[in-house]
Amino acid sequence: MVGIGDGSDSPAVRKRADARRNERTLLDAAAAAFVSSGVHVPVRDIAARAGVGVGTIYRHFPTRADLVVAVYRHQVDECAKAGPELLADSTSPHAALARWIDLFVDFLVTKHGLAEALQSDDPTFQTLHTSFIDRLLPVCAQLLDAAAEAGQIIPDIDPYALLRGVGNLCIGAGNDSRYDARRMVGILIAGLRPE
Protein backbone atom coordinates (compact mmCIF):
# COMPACT_ATOMS: atom_id res chain seq x y z
CA MET A 1 0.00 0.00 0.00
CA VAL A 2 1.27 3.48 -0.90
CA GLY A 3 1.57 5.71 2.11
CA ILE A 4 2.60 9.21 3.05
CA GLY A 5 6.32 9.77 2.86
CA ASP A 6 7.04 6.58 0.92
CA GLY A 7 8.74 8.48 -1.89
CA SER A 8 5.92 8.10 -4.41
CA ASP A 9 5.06 11.15 -6.47
CA SER A 10 2.25 13.19 -5.02
CA PRO A 11 -0.31 14.82 -7.33
CA ALA A 12 1.36 18.20 -6.66
CA VAL A 13 4.78 16.87 -7.73
CA ARG A 14 3.32 15.31 -10.89
CA LYS A 15 1.46 18.54 -11.63
CA ARG A 16 4.64 20.60 -11.27
CA ALA A 17 6.47 18.20 -13.61
CA ASP A 18 3.59 18.40 -16.10
CA ALA A 19 3.57 22.19 -15.87
CA ARG A 20 7.33 22.32 -16.53
CA ARG A 21 6.95 19.95 -19.49
CA ASN A 22 4.05 22.02 -20.87
CA GLU A 23 6.03 25.21 -20.48
CA ARG A 24 9.00 23.63 -22.29
CA THR A 25 6.64 22.57 -25.11
CA LEU A 26 5.31 26.13 -25.36
CA LEU A 27 8.83 27.58 -25.40
CA ASP A 28 9.97 25.16 -28.12
CA ALA A 29 6.86 25.96 -30.20
CA ALA A 30 7.39 29.70 -29.73
CA ALA A 31 11.06 29.41 -30.67
CA ALA A 32 10.14 27.53 -33.87
CA ALA A 33 7.49 30.15 -34.68
CA PHE A 34 9.99 32.96 -34.08
CA VAL A 35 12.43 31.26 -36.48
CA SER A 36 9.90 30.97 -39.27
CA SER A 37 7.90 34.17 -38.75
CA GLY A 38 9.72 36.46 -36.31
CA VAL A 39 8.86 37.48 -32.77
CA HIS A 40 5.65 39.20 -33.86
CA VAL A 41 4.07 35.92 -35.00
CA PRO A 42 0.43 35.71 -33.86
CA VAL A 43 0.00 33.92 -30.54
CA ARG A 44 -2.63 31.68 -32.15
CA ASP A 45 0.09 30.33 -34.48
CA ILE A 46 2.30 29.49 -31.49
CA ALA A 47 -0.64 27.87 -29.73
CA ALA A 48 -1.36 25.75 -32.82
CA ARG A 49 2.27 24.60 -32.99
CA ALA A 50 2.17 23.67 -29.30
CA GLY A 51 -1.22 21.98 -29.58
CA VAL A 52 -2.77 24.18 -26.89
CA GLY A 53 -5.27 27.00 -26.67
CA VAL A 54 -4.27 30.65 -26.77
CA GLY A 55 -5.38 31.01 -23.15
CA THR A 56 -2.77 28.47 -22.08
CA ILE A 57 -0.01 30.63 -23.52
CA TYR A 58 -1.34 33.74 -21.79
CA ARG A 59 -1.64 31.84 -18.52
CA HIS A 60 2.09 31.03 -18.69
CA PHE A 61 3.22 34.26 -20.38
CA PRO A 62 0.85 37.23 -19.83
CA THR A 63 2.61 39.46 -22.40
CA ARG A 64 4.52 38.93 -25.62
CA ALA A 65 7.60 40.37 -23.92
CA ASP A 66 7.30 37.69 -21.22
CA LEU A 67 7.18 35.01 -23.92
CA VAL A 68 10.14 36.42 -25.87
CA VAL A 69 12.24 36.68 -22.70
CA ALA A 70 11.29 33.13 -21.66
CA VAL A 71 12.21 31.73 -25.09
CA TYR A 72 15.52 33.57 -25.04
CA ARG A 73 16.37 32.36 -21.52
CA HIS A 74 15.31 28.80 -22.37
CA GLN A 75 17.57 28.73 -25.44
CA VAL A 76 20.49 30.24 -23.54
CA ASP A 77 20.03 27.67 -20.75
CA GLU A 78 19.96 24.81 -23.28
CA CYS A 79 23.14 26.11 -24.92
CA ALA A 80 24.85 26.48 -21.53
CA LYS A 81 23.89 22.95 -20.44
CA ALA A 82 25.20 21.51 -23.69
CA GLY A 83 28.81 22.65 -23.12
CA PRO A 84 29.78 20.27 -20.30
CA GLU A 85 27.80 17.45 -21.93
CA LEU A 86 29.68 17.89 -25.20
CA LEU A 87 32.99 18.03 -23.38
CA ALA A 88 32.21 14.72 -21.70
CA ASP A 89 30.89 13.01 -24.85
CA SER A 90 33.09 14.32 -27.67
CA THR A 91 36.19 12.69 -29.09
CA SER A 92 38.31 15.72 -28.18
CA PRO A 93 38.00 19.11 -26.47
CA HIS A 94 38.36 20.83 -29.86
CA ALA A 95 35.49 18.74 -31.25
CA ALA A 96 33.38 19.69 -28.19
CA LEU A 97 34.23 23.36 -28.72
CA ALA A 98 33.35 23.18 -32.43
CA ARG A 99 30.04 21.43 -31.73
CA TRP A 100 29.16 23.91 -29.00
CA ILE A 101 29.96 26.86 -31.25
CA ASP A 102 27.63 25.25 -33.83
CA LEU A 103 24.85 25.31 -31.22
CA PHE A 104 25.69 28.92 -30.44
CA VAL A 105 25.50 29.76 -34.15
CA ASP A 106 22.10 28.04 -34.37
CA PHE A 107 20.94 30.18 -31.47
CA LEU A 108 22.23 33.40 -33.04
CA VAL A 109 21.06 32.75 -36.59
CA THR A 110 17.61 31.49 -35.65
CA LYS A 111 16.64 34.21 -33.18
CA HIS A 112 14.99 36.09 -36.03
CA GLY A 113 13.53 39.32 -34.67
CA LEU A 114 14.87 38.83 -31.18
CA ALA A 115 17.67 41.35 -31.62
CA GLU A 116 15.07 43.97 -32.56
CA ALA A 117 12.98 43.07 -29.52
CA LEU A 118 16.05 43.35 -27.31
CA GLN A 119 16.64 46.90 -28.57
CA SER A 120 13.18 48.01 -27.45
CA ASP A 121 12.61 50.20 -24.42
CA ASP A 122 10.66 47.43 -22.69
CA PRO A 123 12.26 46.96 -19.24
CA THR A 124 11.57 43.22 -19.48
CA PHE A 125 14.49 42.93 -21.92
CA GLN A 126 17.04 44.95 -19.95
CA THR A 127 18.65 42.07 -18.05
CA LEU A 128 18.82 39.65 -20.96
CA HIS A 129 22.24 40.61 -22.26
CA THR A 130 23.78 40.26 -18.80
CA SER A 131 22.04 36.92 -18.35
CA PHE A 132 23.34 35.79 -21.73
CA ILE A 133 26.94 36.66 -20.82
CA ASP A 134 26.67 35.23 -17.30
CA ARG A 135 25.42 31.86 -18.60
CA LEU A 136 27.47 31.36 -21.77
CA LEU A 137 30.83 32.97 -21.03
CA PRO A 138 31.86 30.42 -18.37
CA VAL A 139 30.86 27.54 -20.64
CA CYS A 140 32.90 28.94 -23.52
CA ALA A 141 35.84 29.51 -21.15
CA GLN A 142 35.63 25.89 -19.91
CA LEU A 143 35.68 24.56 -23.48
CA LEU A 144 38.54 26.86 -24.51
CA ASP A 145 40.58 25.91 -21.42
CA ALA A 146 40.09 22.18 -22.09
CA ALA A 147 41.09 22.53 -25.75
CA ALA A 148 44.12 24.68 -24.86
CA GLU A 149 45.25 22.23 -22.14
CA ALA A 150 45.03 19.41 -24.70
CA GLY A 151 47.20 21.48 -27.09
CA GLN A 152 44.40 21.55 -29.66
CA ILE A 153 44.05 25.35 -29.86
CA ILE A 154 46.34 28.27 -29.26
CA PRO A 155 46.31 29.36 -25.59
CA ASP A 156 44.83 32.52 -24.12
CA ILE A 157 41.78 32.90 -26.37
CA ASP A 158 39.44 35.36 -24.66
CA PRO A 159 36.00 33.70 -24.46
CA TYR A 160 34.17 37.03 -24.72
CA ALA A 161 36.14 37.98 -27.84
CA LEU A 162 35.38 34.59 -29.41
CA LEU A 163 31.65 34.80 -28.69
CA ARG A 164 31.59 38.38 -29.96
CA GLY A 165 33.48 37.38 -33.12
CA VAL A 166 31.10 34.49 -33.77
CA GLY A 167 28.19 36.85 -33.19
CA ASN A 168 29.59 39.36 -35.65
CA LEU A 169 29.99 36.63 -38.27
CA CYS A 170 26.32 35.72 -37.82
CA ILE A 171 24.91 39.23 -38.28
CA GLY A 172 22.61 39.37 -41.27
CA ALA A 173 23.05 35.68 -42.08
CA GLY A 174 19.35 35.27 -42.79
CA ASN A 175 19.23 38.23 -45.17
CA ASP A 176 21.78 37.09 -47.77
CA SER A 177 21.51 33.67 -49.38
CA ARG A 178 25.11 33.96 -50.66
CA TYR A 179 26.52 34.31 -47.15
CA ASP A 180 27.08 31.15 -45.10
CA ALA A 181 27.68 32.19 -41.50
CA ARG A 182 28.25 28.61 -40.38
CA ARG A 183 31.08 28.18 -42.92
CA MET A 184 32.74 31.40 -41.82
CA VAL A 185 32.49 30.40 -38.16
CA GLY A 186 33.95 26.99 -39.07
CA ILE A 187 36.94 28.73 -40.59
CA LEU A 188 37.33 30.79 -37.43
CA ILE A 189 37.24 27.69 -35.19
CA ALA A 190 39.68 25.84 -37.45
CA GLY A 191 41.97 28.88 -37.21
CA LEU A 192 42.23 28.42 -33.44
CA ARG A 193 44.40 25.34 -33.92
CA PRO A 194 48.13 25.83 -33.29
CA GLU A 195 50.39 25.91 -36.33
N, C-alpha and C positions, 0 to 999 in steps of 0.2 A: 504494500500500500504506500502511495506517495504521501509524504507528510511535510509539514512546515520545516524548513531548514535542511531538507535532504539534498539540496543542490539542484533540484529540477527547476526548469525555467518557469517563473511565474508569468501570468498574463501580462503584467506590466513590463517585464523584461522582453518578452516576445514582441509586445507592441512597440517598444523603443527600437528593437532590431528591425522590425517591419518599417517603422517610420524612417530610420536611417537608410534602409534599402530603397524605399520610395523616393526619398530626397535625392539619393544618388542617381536613380533612374531619371528623375526630373532634370538634374544637372547635366547628365549625359545627353538627354534629349535637347535641352536648351543649347548646349555647346554645339551639337550637330546642326541645329537650326541657325545658330549664329554663323557657323562656317558657310552654310549654303546661302543664307539670306541677310546676314548682318544682325547687329544687336537690336534693330528695330523691327524684327520679325514679329508678326502678330502672335500674341499669347496663345490664341486658339491653335495656331500651327504647332507650337511647342507642346501644347496639351495633346494634340493628335499624335505627335511622335512618341510621347510618353505613354499614351493609352489611358489618359486620365481626363477629367473634366477641368475646365478653366478655373473653377473655384478651388480645386486642389492646389493649383499653382499659386493662386493668391493667398491661400491659407499658409503655405510655406514661405512665400516671398511676396509681401504686400505691395511692393513697388517694382517696377522694371529695374531700377537701380539696385535694389536688393538682389534680384535675380542675376544681374550682370556681375555684381561683386561676388556672389556665391559661386558662379561658374568659374570666374577667374581664380578664386581661392582654391576651389576643388582641383582645377587643372594644375595650379602651382604645387599643391600638396601631392598630387599624383606624380608629378615630375620629380619632386624632392624625394619621395619614397623610392622611386626607381633607381636612384644613384647607388645606394648601398647594395641593393639587390643585384644590379648589373655587375658591380664590383665582385660580388661573391660568386656570380654565375658565369662570368665571361672567361674566355680563354686567356686574356691578359688585361692588365689595367688600361692599356691604350685602347683595346677593343671596347672595354666598359665605357671609357671616356667618349669614344666615337659614337657608341650607341646612345649614350645619355645626351650628347649634343644633338643627335638626330631627334630625340624626343623634345628637346628644347626648341629645335627648329620647327617641329610640328606645332608646338604650342604657339610660337611667334607667328608663323605663317597662317595658321588657321584661326587666329583671334580676330577675324574680319570685323571691323567696326569697333572693336574694344578700345583701341588706341584713341579713337575719337571720343568715346564715352569717358575715358580716363582724363581727357583734357577738359571736360565740362566743369562747371563751377559747383556741381553737386558734392556736398561734403562727404557723402557716402564713399566717394572714390579717393579721398585724400590720403588714406593710409595704405592704399594698395601697393604703391611703388615700394614703400618701405617693407611691407610684408613680403613682396616678391624678392627683394634683395636679402632679407633676413632668412628666408627659407632656402633659396637656391644657391646663394654664394657659398655657404659652408659645404654643400654637396659638391659643387664644382671644385672647391679647394681640396676636398678629400680625394676626388678622382685625379686631379692634377698631381697631388702629392704622391699618390700610389704609382702613377705612371712615371713620375720623375725618379722615385726611389728604385723602380725597376729598370731605370736607364732607357725607357721607351720614348721619353720626350725630353726636350731641353729643360733644365731646372729654372726655377724662379719665374714661372708664368703667373702673372697676376690674374686671379679668377675673375675679378670685376672687369678687367680689360678684355679678357676672352669673351665673357658674356656680352659685353657691350659691342665688341667686334662682330660676334655672331649676329647680334640684334641688328647692327647696321647693315650686314649683308642681306638680311631678310626684309628690309624696308622696301615696300613696293613690289614684293615678289608676286603678289596676286594680280598686279596691274599690267604686267608685261610678259606675254607668253614666250618671248625669246630669252628671258632671264631665268636661270635655274639657281635659286638660292641654295638649295641643298648641295648642288655640285660645287658652288663657290665655298660653302662652309666645309665640305669634304676636303677641298684643297687646303684650306686653312688648317684643319686638324692634321692632315698629312704633313704639313709644313712644321708642325711642332716636334717632329721626330729629330733626333740629333743627326748631324751629318756623318 
